[in-house]
């Protein structure tokens, strides 16, 4: 059963687990379970995705319950009017805060403006050798993407040399291997914590938050972060 975080007459939000695709995709033809179909069957009502989050990212995923509401929310996402807040565990000790203004290229080669900011909440140094270093360093960050480009947070954190742990596409393969071999952890440690939007029917601001999935909590405990 999917964890339902929010529901009214127009929208429903779930806490998507790591590894669950939002909907069917030709790039994952072997996958049989998708958030859209699971939620539809769970509530007995057709649902429409208003946005996407990566397969390996967990957290708030918002669906509309009718086509009109879907179009209204998608417009807000396209206009960067939806506030998104993520948590991530990354390699190294990050600065206290950083703004990343770095254009990202679409699949067709077009460059798009992309802006991400984050603040560092916690740092850890584990007594685990890594490469030439006697210890391993990690940071827990609170990330706000101001734009909504594909893989934006993942690409931006890699760009500033603090890749997200478990990110096989844009991350550090050596760190990912360490987490898999030492802690049997293959989860990408990116969590969509909060989504805020103006409700197109009531006009009120809606705020939806999602607790961490078990895998994320395991790493928080490993790092000694409350």
Secondary structure, DSSP 4 states (H G I P E B T S, - for coil): ---EEEE-SSEEEEEEPTT-BSS--GGGTT---BHHHHHHHHHTS--EESS---TT-EEEEEEESSHHHHHHHHHHHHTT-SEEEEEEEEES---SEEEEE--EE-TTS-EE--EEEEEEEEEEEES--BTTBSSEEEEEEEEEESS--TTHHHHHHHHTT-PBTT-TTTS-HHHHHHHHHHH------EEEEEEEEE-TTT-PEEEEE-PPPHHHHHHHHHHT--
